Amino acid sequence: MIAMGYGFISGVTAAAIARYWHKNAFGRVAGRLYIAWCVAAVTLPILAGWLYDRTGNYGTAVLIAGALNGLACAISLRLPKTPAR
């Protein structure tokens, strides 16, 4: 399910970049986003492991991840209906 979620979000994100940024900026914006995802893929498991060592379970890490995902959903709902071009 994680892989499916990542695949869906990756595709939707590429579509959003194409919709909200000019085609000449697509590579720059997408590149920055994918670099940020790579940094997160390296650092977040380390953070989850550190939290596990501190608390003895992954509950805290899951709650933090859920809260950040909820925040991201709330921010995405504020995107304009029509792109600014």
Contact map, one row per residue, 1 for C-alpha under 8 A:
1111100000000000000000000000000000000000000000000000000000000000000000000000000000000
1111110000000000000000000000000000000000000000000000000000000000000000000000000000000
1111111000000000000000000000000000000000000000000000000000000000000000000000000000000
1111111100000000000000000000000000000000000000000000000000000000000000000000000000000
1111111110000000000000000000000000000000000000000000000000000000000000000000000000000
0111111111000000000000000000000000000000000000000000000000000000000000000000000000000
0011111111100000000000000000000000000000000000000000000000000000000000000000000000000
0001111111110000000000000000000000000000000000000000000000000000000000000000000000000
0000111111111000000000000000000000000000000000000000000000000000000000000000000000000
0000011111111100000000000000000000000000000000000000000000000000000000000000000000000
0000001111111110000000000000000000000000000000000000000000000000000000000000000000000
0000000111111111000000000000000000000000000000000000000000000000000000000000000000000
0000000011111111100000000000000000000000000000000000000000000000000000000000000000000
0000000001111111110000000000010000000000000000000000000000000000000000000000000000000
0000000000111111111000000000000000000000000000000000000000000000000000000000000000000
0000000000011111111100000000000000000000000000000000000000000000000000000000000000000
0000000000001111111110000100110000000000000000000000000000000000000000000000000000000
0000000000000111111111100100000000000000000000000000000000000000000000000000000000000
0000000000000011111111000000000000000000000000000000000000000000000000000000000000100
0000000000000001111111000000000000000000000000000000000000000000000000000000000000111
0000000000000000111111101100000000000000000000000000000000000000000000000000000000101
0000000000000000011111111100000000000000000000000000000000000000000000000000000000001
0000000000000000010011111100000000000000000000000000000000000000000000000000000000000
0000000000000000000001111110000000000000000000000000000000000000000000000000000000000
0000000000000000000011111111100000000000000000000000000000000000000000000000000000000
0000000000000000110011111111110000000000000000000000000000000000000000000000000000000
0000000000000000000000011111111000000000000000000000000000000000000000000000000000000
0000000000000000000000001111111100000000000000000000000000000000000000000000000000000
0000000000000000100000001111111110000000000000000000000000000000000000000000000000000
0000000000000100100000000111111111000000000000000000000000000000000000000000000000000
0000000000000000000000000011111111100000000000000000000000000000000000000000000000000
0000000000000000000000000001111111110000000000000000000000000000000000000000000000000
0000000000000000000000000000111111111000000000000000000000000000000000000000000000000
0000000000000000000000000000011111111100000000000000000000000000000000000000000000000
0000000000000000000000000000001111111110000000000000000000000000000000000000000000000
0000000000000000000000000000000111111111000000000000000000000000000000000000000000000
0000000000000000000000000000000011111111100000000000000000000000000000000000000000000
0000000000000000000000000000000001111111110000000000000000000000000000000000000000000
0000000000000000000000000000000000111111111000000000000000000000000000000000000000000
0000000000000000000000000000000000011111111100000000000000000000000000000000000000000
0000000000000000000000000000000000001111111110000000000000000000000000000000000000000
0000000000000000000000000000000000000111111111000000000000000000000000000000000000000
0000000000000000000000000000000000000011111111100000000000000000000000000000000000000
0000000000000000000000000000000000000001111111110000000000000000000000000000000000000
0000000000000000000000000000000000000000111111111000000000000000000000000000000000000
0000000000000000000000000000000000000000011111111100000000000000000000000000000000000
0000000000000000000000000000000000000000001111111110000000001000000000000000000000000
0000000000000000000000000000000000000000000111111111000001001000000000000000000000000
0000000000000000000000000000000000000000000011111111100000000000000000000000000000000
0000000000000000000000000000000000000000000001111111110000000000000000000000000000000
0000000000000000000000000000000000000000000000111111111111011000000000000000000000000
0000000000000000000000000000000000000000000000011111111111011000000000000000000000000
0000000000000000000000000000000000000000000000001111111110000000000000000000000000000
0000000000000000000000000000000000000000000000000111111100000000000000000000000000000
0000000000000000000000000000000000000000000000000011111111010000000000000000000000000
0000000000000000000000000000000000000000000000000011111111000000000000000000000000000
0000000000000000000000000000000000000000000000000011101111110000000000000000000000000
0000000000000000000000000000000000000000000000010011001111111100000000000000000000000
0000000000000000000000000000000000000000000000000000000011111110000000000000000000000
0000000000000000000000000000000000000000000000000011001011111111000000000000000000000
0000000000000000000000000000000000000000000000110011000001111111100000000000000000000
0000000000000000000000000000000000000000000000000000000001111111110000000000000000000
0000000000000000000000000000000000000000000000000000000000111111111000000000000000000
0000000000000000000000000000000000000000000000000000000000011111111100000000000000000
0000000000000000000000000000000000000000000000000000000000001111111110000000000000000
0000000000000000000000000000000000000000000000000000000000000111111111000000000000000
0000000000000000000000000000000000000000000000000000000000000011111111100000000000000
0000000000000000000000000000000000000000000000000000000000000001111111110000000000000
0000000000000000000000000000000000000000000000000000000000000000111111111000000000000
0000000000000000000000000000000000000000000000000000000000000000011111111100000000000
0000000000000000000000000000000000000000000000000000000000000000001111111110000000000
0000000000000000000000000000000000000000000000000000000000000000000111111111000000000
0000000000000000000000000000000000000000000000000000000000000000000011111111100000000
0000000000000000000000000000000000000000000000000000000000000000000001111111110000000
0000000000000000000000000000000000000000000000000000000000000000000000111111111000000
0000000000000000000000000000000000000000000000000000000000000000000000011111111000000
0000000000000000000000000000000000000000000000000000000000000000000000001111111000000
0000000000000000000000000000000000000000000000000000000000000000000000000111111100000
0000000000000000000000000000000000000000000000000000000000000000000000000011111110000
0000000000000000000000000000000000000000000000000000000000000000000000000000011111100
0000000000000000000000000000000000000000000000000000000000000000000000000000001111100
0000000000000000000000000000000000000000000000000000000000000000000000000000000111110
0000000000000000001110000000000000000000000000000000000000000000000000000000000111111
0000000000000000000100000000000000000000000000000000000000000000000000000000000001111
0000000000000000000111000000000000000000000000000000000000000000000000000000000000111
